[in-house]
Amino acid sequence: MQFIARSHLRLAAFAASLVLAPGIAAAADAAKGKANFMKYGCWQCHGTVGQGSPITGPKLAPNPMPYEALSAFIRNSNRQMPPYKEAVLPNEDLQDLYAYLQSVPASPDPKSIPLLNE
């Protein structure tokens, strides 16, 4: 029963993120978000462009998880990453950080890189 309740909660958070994330991205500043990514030390575990590492932290970009899911995890993490409450990481800074993650371009297709096709 508890599993079903958690599933519904996750589904509701995901649905809300589909509605809320575009507005957040429009109001947020990716350049400030990149500075925040460095300032709050995210890069130390997730890499400078959110590429992640199997050892230090998961991939965050490109194509980050929905904003509400990321925000909920950041605020309430009980794993290796400490939780970043709003007193430490203000909502505006988190929204800018998310805009930065959204702005990270996908890696090019290896077939489009001439040196790799020689």
Buried (B, 14 or more C-beta within 10 A) or exposed (E): EEEEEEEEEEEEBEEBBEEBBEEBBEEBBBEBBBBBBEEBEBBEBBBEBBBBEEEEBEBBBBEBBBBBBBBBBBBEEEEEBEEBEEEEBEEBBBBBBBBBBBBBEEEEEEEEEEEEEE
